[in-house]
């Protein structure tokens, strides 16, 4: 009886040690950590109704919000969401339509931050 109980305890212990290895950890979402990049705006652009003049800005992209900062001053902030493009971006920048920024991408990421609601 002791031998069976000992084997049972060993089996449970082995299972307890094996489960974390077998369990698929959730894919870290693109928004798990805010991304901070420096972006050069060579032309004026509009972000969420705010005009951004040419210059160099800090862009902080969180899970559902993008903020453009100049020093410690917030210039513009807009909501959005992440989308997977399945291909790594080869540069950091944004796409726009008539000067209105539509999405922001970061070099090396497969995800882009799309402005507006999902």
C-alpha positions in Angstrom: 0.0 0.0 0.0 2.9 2.4 0.8 4.5 1.7 -2.5 1.3 2.5 -4.4 0.8 5.7 -2.4 4.4 6.7 -3.1 4.0 6.0 -6.8 0.8 8.0 -6.9 2.5 11.0 -5.1 5.4 10.8 -7.7 2.9 10.7 -10.6 1.0 13.7 -9.3 4.3 15.6 -8.7 5.5 14.7 -12.2 2.2 15.9 -13.7 2.3 19.1 -11.7 5.8 19.8 -13.0 4.9 18.9 -16.6 1.6 20.9 -17.0 3.3 24.4 -17.0 5.5 23.2 -19.8 2.7 21.7 -21.8 0.3 24.6 -21.3 0.4 27.1 -24.1 1.1 30.5 -22.7 -1.0 33.2 -24.2 0.6 35.2 -27.0 1.7 38.5 -25.5 -0.6 41.1 -27.1 0.8 44.0 -29.0 -0.4 46.2 -26.2 1.2 44.4 -23.3 3.7 47.2 -23.0 3.6 50.7 -24.3 5.9 51.3 -27.2 7.8 54.6 -27.3 9.5 55.8 -30.5 10.9 59.0 -31.9 9.3 60.1 -35.1 10.2 62.9 -37.6 7.3 64.7 -39.1 8.6 66.2 -42.4 5.2 67.7 -43.3 2.3 68.9 -41.2 -0.1 66.2 -40.3 -3.4 65.9 -38.5 -4.0 63.4 -35.6 -7.4 63.2 -34.1 -8.3 66.8 -35.1 -5.0 68.2 -33.9 -2.5 69.7 -36.3 1.1 68.5 -35.8 3.7 70.7 -37.3 6.9 69.4 -38.8 9.5 68.4 -36.2 10.7 65.5 -34.1 8.3 64.1 -31.5 8.0 61.3 -29.0 5.2 58.9 -29.9 3.9 56.6 -27.2 1.6 53.8 -28.3 -0.3 51.9 -25.6 -3.0 49.2 -25.8 -5.7 51.5 -27.1 -4.2 55.0 -27.2 -1.5 56.9 -29.1 0.0 60.0 -27.7 2.4 62.5 -29.5 4.6 64.4 -27.1 7.0 67.3 -27.5 9.2 67.2 -24.4 6.8 66.7 -21.5 3.9 68.4 -23.3 1.2 66.2 -24.9 0.5 67.5 -28.4 -2.2 65.1 -29.4 -3.8 61.9 -28.2 -6.2 59.5 -30.1 -7.7 56.1 -29.5 -7.1 53.1 -31.8 -6.3 49.4 -31.9 -3.6 47.1 -33.0 -3.8 44.9 -36.1 -1.4 42.2 -37.2 0.0 42.6 -40.7 1.9 39.3 -40.6 5.0 41.0 -42.0 7.7 43.0 -40.2 7.8 46.7 -40.9 11.1 47.8 -42.3 10.8 51.4 -41.0 9.0 53.4 -38.3 6.4 55.9 -39.6 2.8 56.4 -40.4 0.4 56.3 -43.3 -2.0 59.1 -44.0 -4.8 60.2 -46.2 -4.9 63.9 -47.1 -2.7 64.7 -44.2 -4.8 62.8 -41.7 -2.8 60.0 -40.0 -4.5 56.6 -40.3 -2.0 54.1 -38.9 1.4 54.1 -37.2 4.0 51.3 -37.6 7.2 50.5 -35.8 10.3 49.0 -37.4 10.6 45.3 -36.7 7.0 44.9 -35.5 4.3 42.9 -37.4 1.6 44.9 -35.7 0.4 48.4 -36.7 -1.6 50.8 -34.6 -4.8 51.8 -36.5 -6.4 55.0 -35.4 -10.1 55.0 -34.6 -12.4 52.3 -33.3 -12.1 48.6 -34.3 
